[in-house]
Amino acid sequence: NRTEPFDFVIFGATGDLTRRKLLPAFLRRFHAREFDQEARIICTARSELNTEQFRNLCSATLHEFAPDIAKDTETLNQFLGLLTYVYLDATEEGPHWQELSATLPDAERTRVFYFATAPALYSAICAGVSQHNLITQHTRVVLEKPIGTDLQSANEINEGVGRYFSEDAIYRIDHYLGKEGVQNILALRFANPALEQLWSSEAIAHVQITAAETVGVGDRGSYYDKSGALRDMVQNHLLQVLCMVAMDAPASLRADDLRNEKLKVLNALRPMTPDMVRKNVIRGQYTAGRVKGEDVPGYVEDLKTGRPSDTETFVAIRTKIRTARWGNTPFYLRTGKRLATKTTEIVIQFRPQVWPIFTNMPSPGRLVIRIAPHEELSLVLAARDPGAGGFRVRNATLHMSYENEFAVQYQDSYERLLLDAVRGDPALFIRRDEVEASWKWVEPILDSWRYALTPLEPYPAGSWGPATTRALLARDGALWHEDM
Ligand code: BG6
């Protein structure tokens, strides 16, 4: 499974993403011998460092973010030897471009440009690599999120990059697609025909998709305050998960077959009118509270700007998918920072008995697909309670932990996605029309918020969001998972 030698150029190599995710992911794959010392990782950024200084920084970073592997000094040193640093300001002409060019002598090798900078720089970097003849037939470009802050800016970015790269050379990353648990939705659905029989409004009362975090904004306040939960999590990660849950079976697992089916779901989402937003969207912001037994400050204090903010750190949405399969099933999406627990999960709530013959029916069964913190599957079913007199039924749970079932160490999503980009497999990356369809659906929500049609509701850190979040489901007679 070893990858051919490649040149991987990271723009924005002193940033958080490179430190926390990209370099540790590469180190792990190097350790797993998925590539060897022929590979080159060229790191560029606007800090005036030389390669030796950069390698020293990386060494410290890797000890922090991949300590189990970094403690193997031989592997670590071999890996650091693959790194070259080039000081580069992509917006300026100058000798540093020649320096970059000199690190890429081989036009026949796979070449990947990874944009981990602010998206505002994507076009400038593309222009730079083009002017300096660095785009070969074997070049791909990976774009980090956020692709824009609305439809127009997303289009500008896509067009800017599209002037230099064809769509099939553009890899838009969404790390949720690299998660084992998210890919497993495909196996669960399409390798288990019996389950797929149930997969529609006929049997499913509602679907909940939750990505709850206990962390606050940390030191990402300057980015996050301009973004908010809707842009940061819903437009990309949550909608992608929704697509995986709701799409029809693709003709194959090839990239375009998958993407065509996902696109159909995005296009079928019920459009959000202002009235719809008012009734179906909750936005919240955390205030001081207690998370996992620790007192934590509120969002505004976390920002440390001394100014109030109307950015949402929580959002819950009720929507429908206008297809024959899903028309009668509400989909609830929610995500937030500083919530009660860290969990990413999908709850498939089955419908109740039409004509209950048992007098004490418990709540109807459900399937819970947990993606984080662990991949797990739970199926809640009614069973006769042998301890109770007469014929009484209660719920019992069938449980599968992937960790116990498959004794392998999971790859982090970046490990998988970086190597997919190197090998040229775009199946787990987002096509341009998906980005556009997502923004088209999200944008009316942002517009209504601009006109303050939805209040920003406070919620204490460590809770499950604003109290009104419950009411959103109560309308359908439904409960959030933690209340079941
Ligand atoms: C990122 C967001 O894309 O996803 C972060 O920018 C968020 O705000 C993160 O914390 C969540 O990812 P995960 O893999 O921890 O669920």
Residues whose N, C-alpha, C, O or C-beta is under 5 A from the ligand:
A	BS01	BG6	D232
